[in-house]
């Protein structure tokens, strides 16, 4: 009996030691059920697109694809930050809390930042887990000024011919020293929807003095998709002078398109329109749009009284007064 009691006592001591070891030593006994692997999160991809555009700002829609493997992750946050590419200053920051992420795979997170409608920006996407940064992705955009607000958008533009201008003129009548020009513009709707409420303004500008000689306008009416219209506007100007014909397309008080043609009425001198195009593109991933700058010009103003009826009287008076003053100063 004593042996049995001794063995029982030894068994109790071993059992108590085992319990104590399991309690005090971490990992001595595994938790029931399978072990949960550590969570792994990263930014798989980031895409950018243009959102709302106003006269001063542009909204960039940022879509982030967050990839998750392993166990659950708590306090997951996605932060998007837009930084001016030239100055390095932060322009806008936004964030979204995802809470606890459990299911494996990719999830889509949409955020937006609003920036001034000019220049370029670095857009950074930062992924945080429980306040700790785990991954960062950066994309860049340029040419944000090329994004147009809705009120300036139109699918109607001056038609681009291979070997003729989009604006032409003919002399319809001559009355003394004044001549009437019928100015025809070719406008094409390159979109999928009709365009309406358009008006065309033609300004005849003296090529040397750059003075507006006449201005007239007409309603364009509705331009169907894929169609070209040719509205005609008449302006009357002094003869024997050269003019720039500035043609502007308007809608509801907003300039949509403009172009320039030359009208050579001076028999001794001709002018031409020197046009320089500067392409500006908004680039953000696969999203792309374009615009073009206005024609550049160089202008020299010459003082002359010949071949300028209707515009040379004032110039002649100025020249006469200048001559008298010069003669008086020379005699003195």
GIBEL-V851114 format. One line per field, one symbol per residue. psi: psi as a letter, one per 40 degrees, with the letter a starting at -180 (. if undefined). burial: # if it has 9 or more other C-alpha atoms within 8 Angstrom, else .. A space follows every 50 residues. Layout:
psi = ???
burial = ???
This chain:
psi = ddddddddddddddddddddddddhhedhiiiiihhiiihiihdihiiih bhhaddihhhhhhhhhhhiaaihifhhhhhhhhhdddeihdihiihhebh hdhiaiihhhiiihiigiaiihhhhhhihfehhdihihiiiifdeehhid eehiehihhhidfiiehiiihdihgbeihhhhhhihhhheaeiihafiih hhhhhhddefihdihiiihdahhiheihigihhhihiiifiiihhhhhhi hfehhdiiiiihhheheeiiiihhhhhhhhhhhgbehhiiiiiihiihhh hhhieiffhdeeddddddddddddddddddd.
burial = ....................##................#.####.##### ..##..#############################....######..#.# #....#..#.#####.#.###########...#####.###########. .#...####......####.#..#..###############..##.#### ########...#########.#######..#################### #...############...##........#####..#.##....#..... ....#..##..##.##................
